Amino acid sequence: MLPREHRGPGNAALDELKEANYFRDLDPAAFSRKTAHFLAELNAIHAFREGNGRSQLTFLALVASHAGHPLDLERLDPDEMLAAMIASFDGEEGMLTDIIEKLIH
């Protein structure tokens, strides 16, 4: 494996997720905040538009379940999520944080 300083941004984001113990043992508010930031970073470094949302949502659901915060994706409003992801790309992660927190059952 390459040294950390020679790995790409995607690997760095996943390394940070691992170092944060996959956001386990966090209350819902802290989990939502950290997950929103991670998802925003992941979205910014991923080069493909088509499939990003579906792939990232699946990954988010797996991280959430693993961390003890399963999501109720039936309550997700796709238009609201898209607006939150666009805002997070510009550095505003509050909307995304709120959406994730509302989806935690």
C-alpha positions, -999 to +999 in steps of 0.1 A: +000+000+000+012+035-008+021+058+021-008+080+031+008+112+016+008+095-018-028+082-018-057+100-035-084+121-018-108+093-018-085+071+001-078+099+026-116+104+032-120+066+038-089+067+061-105+095+081-138+075+083-118+045+097-099+066+121-132+080+134-143+044+141-169+047+113-188+073+134-198+047+160-207+057+196-219+092+185-253+106+194-276+113+164-267+150+162-230+144+161-234+114+138-255+135+114-230+164+114-199+141+108-217+120+082-229+151+063-193+164+062-180+130+050-207+127+024-200+162+011-163+154+008-171+121-010-194+139-034-167+165-042-140+140-050-161+116-070-157+122-107-189+109-121-224+125-119-246+096-130-251+072-101-234+094-075-266+100-055-277+063-055-242+050-047-236+076-020-270+070-004-264+033-003-230+039+013-245+064+038-272+038+047-245+011+053-223+035+075-254+046+094-265+010+101-230-001+111-228+029+135-261+020+151-281+048+134-302+030+108-319+053+083-355+053+072-349+061+035-387+060+028-389+094+043-362+109+020-373+137-003-351+134-034-354+170-043-345+181-008-315+158-008-303+171-041-306+207-029-287+197+003-259+180-017-255+210-040-253+233-009-228+210+007-206+212-024-204+249-017-195+243+019-230+246+035-236+213+052-264+223+076-292+212+053-276+178+047-270+174+085-307+181+091-318+156+065-296+128+079-308+135+114-344+133+103-338+100+086-324+083+117-351+061+133 
